Amino acid sequence: MDVPLVPGNSLIVATPEEGRALAIKLARLTVKATQPDGDVRHRLRAQYADDPAMLIGIAPVVAVEFATVAAANDYWKR
């Protein structure tokens, strides 16, 4: 299964809000690419869904993705 890791093959978005949404999507696509079996991902969800530490653990991943998107968009200075 091929997972498009950069939707639309572009990091360019109009606003920081769209950038944040793209960062979250990129993080989710990384998980999907790492574990392509949807049944396994669904089964594992029960392990982290009620674990605050595991849920908070995604924040640094999204932050790095957002920093990448922001840089690609020249920090929306246009």
N, C-alpha and C positions, 0 to 999 in steps of 0.2 A: 504494500500500500504506500503510495507516494503522498506525503503530507506537504502541502505548500507551506514552507516555513515563513515566507514573507507574503502575506496576502496582497494580490495585485502586483507583486514584485516591486513594491515601492514602500518606503518609509515616510513619504511626503504626505502630510495631512494639513488641513486648514487651521486647526486650533490646538491649543494644549489639551483641551478636553478630548478631542479626537485622538491626540497623541497618547493620552493615558489609556483610552480604550484599546488602542492598537497595542500598547505595551502589555496589557492584560491578555489580549488575544495571542500575542507572541509567546508569552509564558505558557498559556494553555496549549498552544501548538507544540511547544517543546516537550511537554508531558506526553502529548499524543504521539509524537515522533519517537519518543523514548520507549513508550509502551503502546504499540499500535493496536493491541487487542482490546477492543471496547468492553468485552465481558470482564476482562481482568481489571481494567480501570474502574469499572462499575463496582466490582467486588471489593477492590481496595479502598474505595471511597468511604466505606464504613469505618475503616481504621483511622482515617484522619478527620472525618466530618465532625466528630465530637472532641477533638484534641486541639485546644487553643494554640498550643505551641507549634503544632504542625501547620495549622492554618496561618499563623503569623509568619511562619518560615517562608512563605511565598513572597512576602513583602520585599526582601532584598532582590529577588529575581525580577520582580516587576519594576523596581527602582532602576536596575541596570538597563532593562529594556527601555524604560521611559527616557533615561539619559541618552541612550543611543538614538531614539526617535527624535528627541529634542535637538540633539546635535545635527542630525540629518536635516532638520527644518530650520537651522540657524536660529534656534531658540525663539522662533516666531517673530523675529525682528523685522520681517518684511512688511 
